[in-house]
């Protein structure tokens, strides 16, 4: 196998949670065109994040800030890698 072909089949998956500037709902539904609000709630529930999110000042409308706030990032980290893959 040529090295260029091998390099084209390798991907880096960071282990740290990545949050985008915007709301919690925006981060959950990132990449979905016209997301259904109930689907956002269900995805958070599946991941075990719903209980935490509803305790935020604006719940799903809370702004996570640039790179996510420390509290939110810590909560996402507690969920564990891949726990939301099926959401």
Buried (B, 14 or more C-beta within 10 A) or exposed (E): EEEEEEEEEEEEEEEEBEBEEBBBBBBBBEEEEEBEEEEBBBBBEBBBBBEBBEEBEEBBEBBBEEEBBEEBBEBBEEBEEEBBEEB
